[in-house]
């Protein structure tokens, strides 16, 4: 089967790129699983905070904000960080990093009444943090791609990749796909796809992030509570459809796989959370885990490989995939089609894979 552009990976990165490129070329997207967004994209507790990530990631966040607002996928949540008595210095540094304002503990308990006055000594708040409807965004890009005739093929794991006469040949199942441009948006598997393509890997590392859903603490209505973060990312919690989800903020390096939560990691993270509140965790309703994949400098990698201008990287989304998707997909589309990057040449260079050469 012939196509102009072949995208490997059906998460938020691949689907948004397909939607951005489809008006200008024929596009085929291959997803190894039988569902789109099965791995990291389908397991995200997505938030949108413009000042999350390093400076390059923040540039993508800011460039994506208008799209998210126009799409109606954001709802005001707010973010609050709390710290223990001995964590004052770390608290000040982190609050400054996130542009949060310190608030008194009475005000903090007005936001989250279960804070333990013996352990929660400092709090900072930022109102303009939003829940991001990850499923709605994923479905929106999927629908847009299908409207523009993107050929989305599921259960199509790439098993062999070669290039002859300037044409990529990708074997997936019984089908061989031929394309002039190959975009590697394979999430935790980006380095594996590169190796399969004869391209040197860049050193991406997947990390496990676990989550637990518990009943609303103490029977409270948590719908207006903010995203709650322990200083130094010791844990975080947020409302979820009338329930309360807590993460140990684990970041354990793992090989690419279908992730699951580690019971001991969850127990340790829940204990750190319980230390800061007055309501113990008495029951887990469900738990899960996903993989957050980072490049060596923890910024996304977007652009052509230095060894082959027809092989494009779109990886390293880490925990930023949904909030950066509009700008990241616009950038990959600009680069593939030879347009001046809308986000600016400096940011495009900072995201290029050439920074690792």
Secondary structure, 3 states (H helix, E strand, C coil): CEEEEEEECCCHHHHHHHHHHHHHCCEEEECCCCCCCCCCHHHCCCEECCCCCCHHHHHHHHHHHHHHHHHCCEEECCEEEEECHHHHHHHHHHHHHCCCEEECHHHHHHHCCCECCCCCCEEEEECCCEEECHHHHHHHHHHHHHHCCCEEECCCCEEEEEEECCEEEEEECCEEEEEEEEEECCHHHHHHHHHHCCCCCCCCEEEEEEEEEECCHHHCCCCCCCEEEEHHHCCEEEEECCEEEEECCCCEEECCCCCCCCHHHHHHHHHHHHCCECCCCCCEEEEEEEEEEECCCCCCEEEEECCEEEEEEEECCCCCHHHHHHHHHHHHHHHHHCCCCCCCHHHHHHHCHHHHC
